[in-house]
Amino acid sequence: MKIVTLNVNGIRSAAKKGLFRWLAAQKADVVCLQEIKAQEADLEPAMLAPKGYTGYFHFAEKKGYAGVALYSRARPDGVVTGFGVKEFDAEGRYLEARFGRLAVISVYLPSGSAGPHRQASKFRFLKAFLRHLKQLRARGDEIILCGDWNIAHREIDLKNWRSNRKNSGFLPEEREWLTRVFDELGFVDVFRRLNAKPEQYTWWSNRGQAWAKNVGWRIDYHIATPAVAARARRESIYLRKRFSDHAPLTIEYDLR
């Protein structure tokens, strides 16, 4: 099973930059997109259901904001929109597709960089989402959560870690929360299981030539239950062409 995740920072903008041509060549089984910034009426048929795929969406109530999508070659047994918290379900942040005992989830965690009010919202999300992650683990299913978590976990995961210790995305509280996801709940950072190298980033600021200088952050993840994480075989971050300020992260799993 080949799974791609990408924060598109506007699905219509990414489409104009060639995203769907690139996706067609990837032959992925599941594609998870975040920050689609659109409503259903805004999307062309090829965005709603690319050739060979069925598309599912969790749109934000606010126009031009957040939202997640999931494209699948195989029709899921069930699809869950939202994780049961009204404040965040209104923002379109969670979409779960179930394939037997495997769940693939497109998730978009809030950013706190816009100011203290957004950081407070992010902390509320983390508290509520940790409860949901515990419930997912209690189900006993295999789970792959794909998306933009807006947290760099360790110093290796961003270029300028020293100067970002007081900035959203690398705050001690956020990093400790992600450590709990791994250490207490038993989820696995699948990319890091396969690739321990430094300077492996998925997002670059639009300021200060960050892309050209590779001053990036690794904030996009596949986070999975241990058994399915152990069957991950290949990882790649696509850097040849840019569809947004994030790069696509692809991981292939041997699930036969």
Residue pairs with C-beta under 8 A, 6 or more apart in sequence:
1 29
1 30
1 252
1 253
1 255
2 26
2 27
2 28
2 29
2 30
2 250
2 251
2 252
2 253
3 28
3 29
3 30
3 31
3 32
3 104
3 144
3 146
3 222
3 250
3 251
3 252
3 253
4 23
4 26
4 28
4 30
4 31
4 32
4 248
4 249
4 250
5 31
5 32
5 33
5 34
5 106
5 146
5 147
5 220
5 221
5 222
5 248
5 249
5 250
6 14
6 19
6 31
6 32
6 33
6 34
6 220
6 243
6 244
6 246
6 247
6 248
6 249
7 33
7 34
7 35
7 108
7 147
7 148
7 203
7 220
7 244
7 245
7 246
8 14
8 19
8 33
8 34
8 35
8 36
8 243
8 244
8 246
9 35
9 37
9 244
9 245
9 246
10 35
10 36
10 37
10 38
10 244
11 19
11 33
11 36
11 37
11 38
11 43
11 47
11 69
12 37
12 38
12 42
12 43
12 47
13 37
13 244
14 243
14 244
15 44
15 46
15 47
17 241
17 242
17 243
17 244
18 241
18 243
19 243
20 46
20 47
20 50
22 238
22 241
22 243
22 248
23 31
23 50
23 71
24 50
24 51
26 250
28 73
28 250
29 72
29 73
29 74
30 70
30 71
30 72
30 73
30 97
30 104
30 146
31 53
31 69
31 70
31 71
31 72
32 68
32 69
32 70
32 95
32 104
32 105
32 106
32 146
32 147
33 68
33 69
33 70
33 71
33 106
34 66
34 67
34 68
34 69
34 106
34 107
34 108
34 147
34 148
35 66
35 67
35 68
35 108
35 148
35 244
36 57
36 59
36 66
36 67
36 68
36 69
36 92
37 64
37 65
37 66
37 67
38 59
38 64
38 67
39 59
39 63
40 48
40 57
40 59
47 55
48 55
48 57
49 55
49 71
50 71
52 73
53 71
53 72
53 73
54 71
54 72
54 75
55 69
55 70
55 71
56 69
56 70
56 71
56 72
56 76
56 79
56 81
56 95
56 97
57 67
57 68
57 69
57 70
57 92
57 95
58 67
58 68
58 69
58 81
58 82
58 89
58 92
58 93
58 94
58 95
58 106
59 67
59 92
60 66
60 67
60 90
60 91
60 92
61 90
61 91
61 92
62 90
62 91
65 91
65 92
66 91
66 92
66 93
66 108
67 92
67 108
68 92
68 93
68 94
68 95
68 106
68 107
68 108
68 147
69 95
69 106
70 79
70 95
70 97
70 104
70 106
72 97
72 104
74 99
76 97
76 98
76 99
77 98
77 99
77 100
78 97
78 98
79 95
79 96
79 97
79 98
80 94
80 95
80 96
80 98
81 89
81 94
81 95
81 96
82 88
82 89
82 93
82 94
83 89
83 93
83 94
83 128
83 129
83 132
84 132
85 125
85 128
85 132
87 121
87 124
88 94
88 110
88 125
88 128
88 129
91 110
92 108
93 107
93 108
93 109
93 110
93 125
94 105
94 106
94 107
94 108
95 105
95 106
95 107
96 103
96 104
96 105
97 103
97 104
97 105
98 141
101 140
101 141
101 142
102 141
102 142
102 143
102 144
102 228
102 255
103 136
103 141
103 142
103 143
103 144
104 144
104 146
105 143
105 144
105 145
105 146
105 147
106 146
106 147
107 145
107 146
107 147
107 148
107 149
108 147
108 148
109 122
109 125
109 126
109 129
109 147
109 148
109 149
109 150
109 151
110 118
110 121
110 122
110 125
110 150
111 118
111 122
111 150
111 168
111 169
112 118
112 119
112 120
112 121
112 122
112 123
112 150
112 168
112 169
112 171
113 167
113 168
113 169
118 168
119 168
122 150
122 168
122 174
123 173
126 174
126 177
130 177
130 180
130 181
130 185
133 181
133 185
133 187
134 185
136 143
137 143
137 185
137 186
137 187
137 225
141 225
142 224
142 225
142 227
142 228
143 187
143 224
143 225
143 228
144 190
144 222
144 223
144 224
144 225
144 228
144 253
145 187
145 221
145 222
145 223
145 224
146 221
146 222
146 223
146 249
147 220
147 221
148 203
148 219
148 220
148 246
149 178
149 219
149 220
149 221
149 223
150 168
150 169
150 219
151 169
151 170
151 174
151 175
151 177
151 178
151 219
152 158
152 161
152 164
152 169
152 170
152 175
152 217
152 218
152 219
153 175
153 178
153 179
153 189
153 218
154 175
155 161
156 198
157 200
157 201
157 217
157 218
157 219
158 164
158 169
158 170
158 201
158 216
158 217
158 218
159 199
159 201
159 214
159 215
159 216
159 217
160 215
161 170
164 170
165 171
165 172
168 174
169 217
169 219
170 217
181 187
181 223
182 188
182 189
186 225
186 226
187 223
187 224
187 225
187 226
188 223
188 224
188 225
188 226
188 229
188 230
189 221
189 222
189 223
190 221
190 222
190 223
190 224
190 229
190 232
190 235
190 251
191 200
191 218
191 221
191 222
191 235
191 249
191 251
193 229
193 230
193 232
194 232
194 233
194 234
194 235
194 251
195 235
199 214
199 216
200 218
200 237
201 214
201 216
201 217
201 218
201 237
201 247
202 216
202 217
202 218
202 219
202 220
202 237
202 246
202 247
202 249
203 216
203 217
203 218
203 219
203 220
203 245
203 246
203 247
204 210
204 211
204 214
204 215
204 216
204 217
204 245
205 215
205 245
206 245
208 215
209 215
210 216
211 242
220 246
220 247
220 249
221 249
222 232
222 249
222 251
224 232
228 253
228 255
231 253
231 254
231 255
232 251
232 252
232 253
233 252
233 253
233 254
234 250
234 251
234 252
235 249
235 250
235 251
235 252
236 249
236 250
236 251
237 247
237 248
237 249
237 250
238 247
238 248
238 250
239 247
